[in-house]
Amino acid sequence: MLEAFTERFKDEVELVTHRFADGKVAIVPHWRHVHPPVRNPNEDLKASFTPLERVALAVTIRVGSPGFFLLIATWTAGWLCWNLLAPRPLRFDPAPAFVLWLFVSNMIQILLMPLIMVGQNLLSRHSELRSEADFEVNQKAEREAEAILLHLEHQAVAIARQGELMLTILARLEDRTDPPARS
């Protein structure tokens, strides 16, 4: 069992010699835990942003919010209502064309679209970093769980062997304490 354990985890296990009370010596594998620390993808990503990328991300987050939707809906409703219901001399963008409103709306869309795309790419990069970090953690956990299972198997064999030894000792003690048979 020791050979299987050390072969499987040769780089992550060191063999330590233990001396027992009865003077016997045993070589026991110990897990080293030499893996790199778990990294935080949030910090890695924030550190990699340029100032322009930070602006794009902030715009993407705010433009994708309900508050921005309400702002645009209110602005549009106000513009259209004013130019439909206000006295004729005060209307600055006459119906039904609303040319100025279309121009301003298109300018907003044209300016926001590239920033939103950049922000989406940044959020995608963040998602990829998180999934890579999750995969690394899962690999470490799997290797440690495998080592624990092998160690438990080794302990089960040792406990079974100790049980056999105890039964052998008890049988010898019973043989010594049995009174001689009378004939």
C-alpha angles and dihedrals in degrees: 000000000000091000092053091048096048092043093052095045102026095143096043101042131070124194115235124193115229125193117209129210091257091057097254119136126218132184110225126187117234125196110238100200092215096156120122117263119269109268126222109233091196092062092042091053096045090051091052097054121108118215091257091051089052089054091049091050092048091050092047092051094047097042090051092055129102089238092062090048090052090047093053093042091050092046091049094046091047093048095047095043092049092050092046103039107027120097110281097249090055096051110104099179108040123214142273096031100040088191096171092048090051091048094050092044092051091048090053090049094046092050096044099043098073092043091051091049091051090048091050090052090051091050089048090052088051091052091051092050091050092050091049090051090048090051092051091050091048091051092050092047092049093051092048092046089051090050091049091050092050090048091050090051089051090050092048090054091047092049091049090050091049090050090053091049091050091051090049091050092047091050091052092047091050090050090053095047097045110108115241113266115251117230 
